């Protein structure tokens, strides 16, 4: 019985020691990078092979136009939607380079964050839960499609007592 307990203890210790290779203890990441489980990722707000480019630029600028006015179409799963509006992304001017703001439905200022990735893309945009000018709440997650130069965001929001689950396509 003691040898079984010793064998199991040894196996557990070897397993735990094997996990060290997944930590960041011996991993050195470059500028604007952070380590997670032994892999270097671009910090939120940065992209590129060396994480030196600001991810927010592709949301703010399109086809060389700064403060580009995106046309947005809304498609809701539970009724409503079908509306189209225009909006642009702006930097918030804070030290957080991943933080952007835009006007949701053309009238509610919403804060979004561009998230980093292991592949260096910076194509994920997150809209954390927040108030819509005191009349509702919103949150969502989406991606930037560099091939089609579009942004697709899945939102869940409540507005004036109605709950919506909608996909907004920015083009």
TAQUIPE-V860787 format. One record per residue. RES is the residue in three letters. SS is DSSP state (@ for helix, = for strand, . for the rest). PHI is phi in whole degrees, 0 to 359 (999 if undefined). Layout:
res->RES ss->SS phi->PHI
res->RES ss->SS phi->PHI
This chain:
res->UNK ss->. phi->999
res->UNK ss->@ phi->294
res->UNK ss->@ phi->290
res->UNK ss->@ phi->294
res->UNK ss->@ phi->296
res->UNK ss->@ phi->295
res->UNK ss->@ phi->296
res->UNK ss->@ phi->297
res->UNK ss->@ phi->298
res->UNK ss->@ phi->295
res->UNK ss->@ phi->298
res->UNK ss->@ phi->298
res->UNK ss->@ phi->296
res->UNK ss->@ phi->294
res->UNK ss->@ phi->298
res->UNK ss->@ phi->296
res->UNK ss->@ phi->296
res->UNK ss->@ phi->295
res->UNK ss->@ phi->290
res->UNK ss->@ phi->302
res->UNK ss->@ phi->292
res->UNK ss->@ phi->265
res->UNK ss->. phi->276
res->UNK ss->. phi->260
res->UNK ss->. phi->306
res->UNK ss->. phi->252
res->UNK ss->. phi->262
res->UNK ss->. phi->249
res->UNK ss->. phi->258
res->UNK ss->. phi->278
res->UNK ss->. phi->300
res->UNK ss->. phi->64
res->UNK ss->= phi->238
res->UNK ss->= phi->223
res->UNK ss->= phi->262
res->UNK ss->= phi->218
res->UNK ss->. phi->54
res->UNK ss->. phi->82
res->UNK ss->= phi->244
res->UNK ss->= phi->274
res->UNK ss->= phi->241
res->UNK ss->= phi->293
res->UNK ss->. phi->297
res->UNK ss->. phi->307
res->UNK ss->. phi->96
res->UNK ss->= phi->236
res->UNK ss->= phi->207
res->UNK ss->. phi->104
res->UNK ss->. phi->297
res->UNK ss->. phi->247
res->UNK ss->. phi->57
res->UNK ss->. phi->257
res->UNK ss->= phi->262
res->UNK ss->= phi->280
res->UNK ss->. phi->294
res->UNK ss->. phi->299
res->UNK ss->@ phi->302
res->UNK ss->@ phi->288
res->UNK ss->@ phi->274
res->UNK ss->@ phi->277
res->UNK ss->. phi->243
res->UNK ss->= phi->219
res->UNK ss->. phi->52
res->UNK ss->. phi->82
res->UNK ss->= phi->267
res->UNK ss->. phi->284
res->UNK ss->. phi->54
res->UNK ss->. phi->304
res->UNK ss->. phi->271
res->UNK ss->= phi->285
res->UNK ss->= phi->269
res->UNK ss->= phi->238
res->UNK ss->= phi->249
res->UNK ss->= phi->250
res->UNK ss->= phi->230
res->UNK ss->= phi->256
res->UNK ss->. phi->279
res->UNK ss->. phi->243
res->UNK ss->. phi->89
res->UNK ss->. phi->75
res->UNK ss->= phi->79
res->UNK ss->= phi->80
res->UNK ss->= phi->278
res->UNK ss->= phi->231
res->UNK ss->= phi->214
res->UNK ss->= phi->247
res->UNK ss->= phi->204
res->UNK ss->. phi->226
res->UNK ss->. phi->264
res->UNK ss->= phi->229
res->UNK ss->= phi->290
res->UNK ss->. phi->279
res->UNK ss->. phi->80
res->UNK ss->. phi->273
res->UNK ss->. phi->285
res->UNK ss->. phi->275
res->UNK ss->. phi->291
res->UNK ss->. phi->271
res->UNK ss->= phi->270
res->UNK ss->= phi->231
res->UNK ss->= phi->230
res->UNK ss->= phi->208
res->UNK ss->= phi->264
res->UNK ss->= phi->286
res->UNK ss->. phi->55
res->UNK ss->. phi->77
res->UNK ss->. phi->217
res->UNK ss->= phi->251
res->UNK ss->= phi->287
res->UNK ss->= phi->235
res->UNK ss->= phi->263
res->UNK ss->= phi->228
res->UNK ss->= phi->230
res->UNK ss->= phi->271
res->UNK ss->= phi->261
res->UNK ss->. phi->284
res->UNK ss->. phi->208
res->UNK ss->. phi->296
res->UNK ss->. phi->277
res->UNK ss->. phi->78
res->UNK ss->. phi->279
res->UNK ss->. phi->61
res->UNK ss->. phi->260
res->UNK ss->= phi->261
res->UNK ss->= phi->239
res->UNK ss->= phi->243
res->UNK ss->= phi->246
res->UNK ss->= phi->291
res->UNK ss->= phi->303
res->UNK ss->= phi->202
res->UNK ss->= phi->281
res->UNK ss->. phi->255
res->UNK ss->. phi->49
res->UNK ss->. phi->77
res->UNK ss->. phi->254
res->UNK ss->= phi->175
res->UNK ss->= phi->227
res->UNK ss->= phi->208
res->UNK ss->= phi->203
res->UNK ss->= phi->183
res->UNK ss->= phi->212
res->UNK ss->= phi->203
res->UNK ss->= phi->222
res->UNK ss->= phi->262
res->UNK ss->= phi->260
res->UNK ss->. phi->290
res->UNK ss->. phi->292
res->UNK ss->. phi->264
res->UNK ss->. phi->55
res->UNK ss->= phi->228
res->UNK ss->= phi->240
res->UNK ss->= phi->238
res->UNK ss->= phi->233
res->UNK ss->= phi->265
res->UNK ss->= phi->253
res->UNK ss->= phi->237
res->UNK ss->= phi->212
res->UNK ss->= phi->240
res->UNK ss->= phi->212
res->UNK ss->. phi->53
res->UNK ss->. phi->82
res->UNK ss->= phi->253
res->UNK ss->= phi->263
res->UNK ss->= phi->231
res->UNK ss->= phi->236
res->UNK ss->= phi->226
res->UNK ss->= phi->253
res->UNK ss->= phi->249
res->UNK ss->= phi->251
res->UNK ss->= phi->262
res->UNK ss->. phi->219
